[in-house]
């Protein structure tokens, strides 16, 4: 940090605190303080320079020797690989106790605060990346911090872009005390904050804070996740359910998960925009929906994938699927008669485990919740924005039902997700899928899960465009004005999530979108407003933008378009209700197999209706969902990169 910025920051802090103190006591005076412009990660080391340490470092080292009562900060979120090479070597040696591969610089600051800077009993508070809670590179830091008294963690995930505009890392606030956690210590977790205003209000209004706050025994908090993550979104009512599920066997006993095809550099795999002989759909994560893949307009040759991909994933075993063509498990129990092609047995080697089905499961690697579909590897191919699951017991459809169940999504969101990127961008790893709790299933339950998954797939395939896509098509060419000019008003301020907009319904002349209540002269305007917001596809919708949405100027055109869209959406709702019936039956079977009591299962259902689970776990992507992205077709012309249509 530049010295000028350090002085400027301290001046603003001084003035703010002085002004507040003067309101209480006009005679209050604040003593001055010193600023040392030094490398705080290195200042404790003796500097071998002629004449000893520079004065600034000498003074800072003296202060460090005494220790501080408080350490607060917003350290740089910089991966180790981006640090200058000379500094990187020093940091790797200096912080060998906690360094793990590409450790973020912020981890070194947090470690130093407890290990070097604070007095015994001193207080700590810092902004940190959410990767501190769940990234593999901070596992050793979490182990060190678990010996300290961590008092409170505040998740800022749902307001990240408002706090740090342009940043792509989710921040948290972490507070602690430099002493071992005493017996009976409870950690305070604050989550579900939706805006900076919400955060400010919680500092002023204790009743509002209590609605966002939960207290969990520290030891139970540390032991919740099977991977050692810190589950900041868990609440006290989740403990009994999560601890019960944590003791279950895992999906790794019946399936293996890996990344899908890694294409690698170059043009070894040619992606086409039209189907053709030997080509199959090229699936990306955005195409994977609940129980079905929404097939794209891109195609590849499986032969090219086998020969040219850096890692062909399960498609390296295409000959296995060809040799067992027509032998998909029909009852869900899996097959034991699938074989390796005799003439290629040497290519497969001893490490090859024979799958129990010729259908595999593909899953979106980056999405707010788990979404997966069963596919035939000979009829589609998935690239590495997907995960692929191979069943070794049961059918691919049964595995699909287990992963898509609400209980799996609930467990994964609270304990196994890596929310390193901005909201609605949780990352799922193979360990996530293999770590899901495995239910005990009787034969009749396995068969029923298979039937339900097949029914859900058939229900999803062949669906027409989503209502928001129809809106985009219909609104073209209609004269529009801003919603505010047409009488649309926001009665309350706040933000709405895209999933909340999708779940909303017009009641009279009002529309509730999460925290926002919107009114209009006619219900038709609100119907079209909701469709326009869905068509926009923005994850965070602030109330300030709503009155700028363009809507039809003519009342007649507004009425006619609203009528067509409502009729279209009514048909979609019928399909959605049928899907929910299937999902509820799947959940009942899975809950029973996992040994959940009715009370535990009700807790899960209740929690999935609360923010943020309501817009993640409770909002899986269907083939008709608004967040289903339409793949742009690329038309290359000589001298141009591409244009989309």
N, C-alpha and C positions, 0 to 999 in steps of 0.2 A: 504494500500500500504506500502511496506517495505521502511524504511528511505533511504536505499542505492539506491533503484530504483527512489525515489523522487529526490535525489541529482543527479543521473545519467541523468535523464530526463531534469532537469534544466540546467545541464552542456551542453548537446547537444543543447538545445534551445538557450542558451547563445552563444555558438560557431557559430551556424548557423546565428543568427541575427547579431552577431558581424562581421562575415565575409561579410555578405551582406552590412552592413553599411560601412565597410572599403572600399568597392568598390566605394562608393559615396564620402566618406570623410576619407582620411587616418589618420586624427587627431581624428577621433571619438573614444570616450571612453565610456564604459558601466559601470554604477555603479553596485555594488553588491546588492544582495537581500537575504532575509532570507527565510528559509523553515521551516515550522512547521509540524511535524509529529503527527497529531491529528485526532480524529474522527470528521470530519467537520460537520456531521449531529447533533452532540451532543455538540460541543464546546461552543455554546452560553449559555448553561445551567451552573449554578453554580455547582461545584463539591464539595460534602460534604466529604472532606478528611482532615485529620489532617494537619494543616499548610496551608490550602487553596488550590487553584488550582496548579497543577504542572506547572513549568515555561513555557513549550511549549504551554499548554492550556491557560495560562494567557496571553502570548504574542499574541496568535491567537485571543483570545477574545477581546483583545485591538484593534487589527487590524479590527476585525469584527465590533467593535463599531464605528470606523471611516467610514467603508464601502469601497468598492472597485470600481474603475473606470471600470474594466473589470473582468468578470468571464468566463473562458473557461474550458472545460473539456470533458472527455469521461468517464462518470460514469458507474459503474457496472450494467449490465443487469441481475439482480437477483430477482426472484420472492420472495415475502414476506415469503412464506412457507419454503424457503431454508435458511432463516436467522436463526442463533441460537436463541433458545427460549427466553433467557433473553433479547437479543437485540430486538427481535420481539415485545415484550410487550412494551418496551420503544418507539419504532418507531410508534407503533399503537397509543399510547397516544400523542406523540410529533407531529404527522402529522394527527391527527384526522380530520382536515378540508378537506383533500383531499384523505385520505385512503378509498379504496373501495375493500373489499374482499382481493384478492391476488395481491395487488398493487406491481409493480416493484420498486426496490430500486431507479432506475434512476429517477422516478417521484419525490422522496423526494429531490434529488439533484437539479432538475430543480425548484421545488417550493422554496427551500431554497435560490437559487441564487437570485430570485426576492424579496422574502419576508424578507431575513435576510442579505445577503452578499453585494448586490449592493448599491451604492450610488443612490440617485435620478438622473435619466438620465444616469446611468451606462449601459454599453453594455454587452450583454450576448451572448455566442455561445457555443453550446454543440452538441455532438453526442448523439442521442437518438434512442430507438427502434421505429419502425413505429407504434407499438401499441399505442404510445402516441396520434396518430391521430385518431384511430378508435376502440380502445379496450374499453369495458365497464368499466374496472377497472381504467381507466384514465379519465373517464367522468368528475369527479369532478375537476381534475387538469385542464382539458380543459376549464371548466367553470371559474376557477380562472384566467387562462392565457388569456382568452378572455377580461379581464379587463385591461390587459397589452398591450403594443405595441409590437406585434410580427412583425418583419420586413421581414423575409425571411425563407422559408423552402426549403431544397434541398433534393430530393428523391435520395437515392443511391440503390434503389431496384434492378436495372438491372446490378449492378456491385458488389453486396453484397459479393459473394464468393471470388472475387478478392481482396477486401479490408480486409475482415476478414475470412481468410481461415479456414474452418471447422465450422464456426459459422452457426447457423440455425435461426438467427433473422435478419430481414431486418433493416439496419440502416438508419437514416435520419440525416441531419444537421439542427439545428434550431437556429435562431438568433433573438434577441430582444433588446428592450430598457426598462429600468425600469421607465416607466411612462405610464399614460393612453394614449391610441391611440387617436391622435387628429382627429378632423372632417376631412373627406376626405382622411384619411390614406388608402393606398393601400398596400396589402401584396404582396411580390414577391415570386413566386413559380417557382422553377427550376426542371424540370422533363425530362425524356427521355435520361438521361445520361447513356451511355452503357458501359463505361470502366473508369478506373482510368485515362488513357490518355485523354479521353474525358473531364473529370473533370478538369484536369490540363490545357488543352487547353482553356477551358472556362474562367479560371482565367487570361489568357494571351491575349485572342482574344475576344474583345467585340462583334464583329459580330457573332461569333460562340455562345457566351453566349445568345445573343438576340434571336437566334433560339430556345433556350431551355427555355427561360424566359417568364413568363406572369405576369402581374400585375392586381390584382383584388381588388376592393373596400373591405376593411376589413369586414364591416358589412355584405355585400352580401356573402362573403366567409363563415363567421360564420353561416349564415342562410341557406346555400344551402342544406345540408343533412337533411333529415327528422329525422335521429337518432342522430344528433349532432356531427357526424364525421367531420373531417377536410379533404376536398377533394383535396389532393395535386396534383393529376393528371389533375384537371380541368383547362381549359384555358378560357381566356376572351370571346372567341367566343362561349363557351359552356353555358355561363350564362343565356342568354335568353331562350334557350331550356330547361335547367335543372330547372330554376325557373318556367317555364310553366308546366313542368311535375310534379314538386313538388306540385302544386296546385290541381292536379287531385285526384279523389278518388283512392283507392288502391285495389289491388287484394284480400285483406282480406275480401272484401264485397262479394266475390263469391267463395272463397276457403280458406282452412285452411292448414297450413304446419306444419309438425312435423318431428322428427327424425324417421328413420326406426328402425328396430328391434335391441335392445340392448341385446346381448346374455347373458352377465354376465359371471361370473367365473364358472369353472367346465365343465363337459361333458354332461350337460343337453340337448344340441343340438348337435347331431352327424352330422358332415359334411361328405358326401360321395363323392367319385370321379366318380361314375357311376349312371346313372338314374335308377329308380326302382319304384315299385308301391308305391304311396303316396308321392313320392319325386318330388320336383320342383326345378328349377334353383335357386341358392343362389347368388343374385346379390350384387356386390360391386360397389363402386363409379367409379372404372376404367372401368366398363362395360357399363356405361351409355353414350350413344352417342346422337347426334342430332336426335330426333324423334324415336330412336330405341335403344333397349338394345342389346349389343353384348353378347350373353349368354355364361356363363362360363362353366367350366367342374367341377363344384361343385354343390351338391344338398343337400337339407334338407327336412325334413318332416314338413309340416305346423302344424300338430298335435303336434309335439315336440316343435315347436316354441311357440304355444299357451300355452302349459303347462310348458315349461322349461325356456323360455326367461325372463330376468329380466323386460324387457318392450317389449311386442309383437307388439307395435305400432298398425297400423290398422288391423293387422292380428288377434288381439284379437276378432275382429268382423267377423271372417270367416263365421259364420253361417248366417250373413246378406247377404254376397255375394253368399253363397250357396242357400239361400231361393229365391234370385232374379236372379238366374242363367238364362242367355239368355235374359236379359233385358237391355243390354248396350244401351246407347243413340245412335241412328242411324243417327240422323240429326244434332247433336251438340247442340240442345236447352236444353238438359237435360230432365230428367223424373221426374214426380211428383207422380208416382204410385209405387215407390219402398217402401218396407215395412220391418219392423222388424219382425222376426219370432214370431208369437203370443205366442207360448209356452215358449219363452225366454224373453218376454218383461221386466220382472223384472230384468234380468241380465244387460240390456242395460241402465236402469235408465232414469231419466228425462233429464240428461245432454246430451244424445246422439242426435246429429243432423243427420237427414237422408240425405245421399249424393244424388246428382242428377244424378249419373252415377255409374255403377258397374266397371268402369275402373278408376284407380288412376294414378297419375303421380309420377315417381321417378326421382331424380335429384342428380348428383354427388355433394357431400358436399365440396370436395376439388378439384378445377380445376381452370384454368385461367379465364374461363368464364362460363356462365350458359349453361348447357346441360341437357335436360330432355326428357323422353320418357313416353308414356302412356302404362300401363301394366294392366293385369287382376290379381288381388290379389290371385285368385285360381290357377293361372298357373305359378307364380313366387313369390319369397320372397326376400326382400332386407334387408341387415344389415345396421348398423348405420354409415357406410361411405357414406350413401345416406340420402337424405331427401325424404319425401313422402308427396304429396299434394293431398288432398281430395276435389273434386269439390262439391259445393252446389248450383251452377248455371252453366249451360252449361255442355258439355261433358268433359271427361278427355282429349280428343284430342284437344278441343278448348283451354283449359287451357295450354296444351302443346305448342300450336301454340303461345299463348301470351307470355309465359316465354321464348321460343326459339327465339322470334323476335329480330332483331338487336336493336331495340329501348330499349327493356328490358335489353339486355346485356350491352348496352351503359350506361344506367342509373345506373344499378347495379354496374358496374365496377367503375364508377366515384364517386358514393355516398354511396354505401351500402356494399362494400366488406371489409373483414378483412384480409389484407395482412400481417399477423403476421409472417408466415413462409417464407422460401425463395421463390424466384420467381417461377412462374408456380405452386404455392401452395396456391392461395387465398382461404380463407375459406368462405363458404356461410352458413348463419344461417336461421332458419325459418322466422325471421324478415325481411330478405332480400326479400324473395319471397312474403310475405304478404305486403311488402312495395312497390312493383312494381306499377307503374301507370296503372290504369284500363281505357281502352277506352270505349266510348259509341258505342255500336254495334247494328245496325239494324238486324232484323231477317235474312235477306238474307246474311249479312256479317258473322253472326255466322255460318250459314250453310256452307258458302264457306270456312271459316277457318277450320271447321271440315273436309271438303273434302280434303283440301290441306294438313292437318296434316296426314290424313289417307294415302294419296298418297305418302307423304314423308316417312312414316313408311314402306310402301310396297316397295318403292325404296331402302330403306336401308337394309331390311331384305334379307338374302340369298346372300349377297355380297361375292365374293371370298376373299382370303387373300389380304392384302395390298401389293403394289409393293415391299416394303422393306422386307416383310416376304418372298416373292418369291425370292428376291435377296439372302437372307440368305440361303435359301434352295439350290439355284443354284450355289452359290459360293463355297459350300463345295466340297473339293476334287480338286479344280483348283489351280494350282501353281501361287503364287502371289509374288509381290515385293512392296516395299513402293512406294507411288505415286511420291515422289520426284525423285526416281531413274528412273521413267518412263517419266520424263519431266514435271510433274505437278508443277506449280509455283503459288505462291500468289503474285499478282501484288500490292495489297494493304493490309494493316494490319488491324486487328480489331476483332470483334466477330460476330457470326451469331447465330440467334435463330432457334430452330428446326422448328418453323412455317415458318420462312423465307426460310429455306432450302426446305421445302415442297412446297412452292409457287414459287420457282425459276425454271427457264428454261434455257437450254443451247442455246446460240446464237453464231453460228460459233464455234470458239475454245475458247470461254470464258463463264464463269458461274459467275453470281453475287449472292452472298450469304450475304444479309444484307450489312454490311460495306466492306465485302471482295470480291475482284475480283480475280478469279482463271483462269489461262490459262493452256492449255495442247496441245501436238502435234496433238491430235485427239479429236473430239467431243465425241467419244465412251468412252474415259477415263473419261470425265467430267460427262457423263450420269451415269456411274458406281460409280464415286466418290460421287455424290449426293445420290445415293441409299445406299451406304455404310454409309454415315453420318446419313441418316434416320434410317437405321437398327440399328445404334449405340444407338439412342434414347437419346443422350445427349442434355440437354436444352441449355447450353452455349457451343458454338464451337469456340475456339480461332483459329486464322489463323495459329499459330505455330504448331497445331496438324494435319493440313490438309495434309502436305507432308509425314506424317507417316502412312496414311491410306493405307491398303493393297488392291491392285488391280491386276487383272489378268496380268500375265507376257506375255502371248502369244497374239499378235495382233488379231489373228483369233478368239481365245476364247473371247477376249474382244469385238470384233465386234458382234459375234453371241449372246452373253449374252445381250449386249446393245440393240440389235434388238428385242429380246424376251421381254425384260422389257419395251421398248418403246411401243410395240404393246399392252402389257398388260395394261400399264398406259393409253394408248389412250382410251381403253374401260372404265376405271375408270373415266377418264375426261368427257366422255359422260354422265355417271351417275351423276357426280358432277355438270355439267352444267344444267341438268334437275332439280337437287336439288336446285341450285341457282335460277332458274326460280320460283320454288315454294316459296322459301324464300322471293324473291323480292315481289311477290304478297301478301304474308302475311304481309310484312312490310308496303306496301301501304295501306292495310286495317287498320292496327293498327295505322299508322301515321294519317290517316284521322279520326279515332275514337278518337284519343288523341287531335285532334284539332291543329296539327302542320301545320304551313304554309309551302309551298314548299321550301322556303328559309331555314327554320329550319330543314326540313328533309334533305336537301342537306348538311347542316352543319354537321349533324350526319354522313352521308355517307362519307364526306370528312375526318372527324376526325377519323373514323374507319379505314382509310388507313394510318394514321400516327402512328409512333412508340410512345408508346408501345401498343396503342389500336389495331394496325395492327396484333400483334402477340397474342392478348388476345381476345378482342371482335370480331375482324375480322377473327379469326381462331377457330371456334367451332370444336368439335371432331365429326367426322363421323365414321361409321363402317369400312371405308377403310382408316382412317387416320393413319399416322405413329406413333402417340403417343397413339394409342389404344394398351393397354398392353395385351399380351397373358398370361392367368393365368397358372402358372406352376401347373402340376398335382403332387400331393404328394403320393409317394409310401412308406409306412412305412414297415420297416423290424425289426424283433426282434433284439434289441441291438443297433439299429441305430435311429437317429432322423428322417431323411427323405432324399430322393434324388429326384431331379427334372428331368423330361424328357419333 
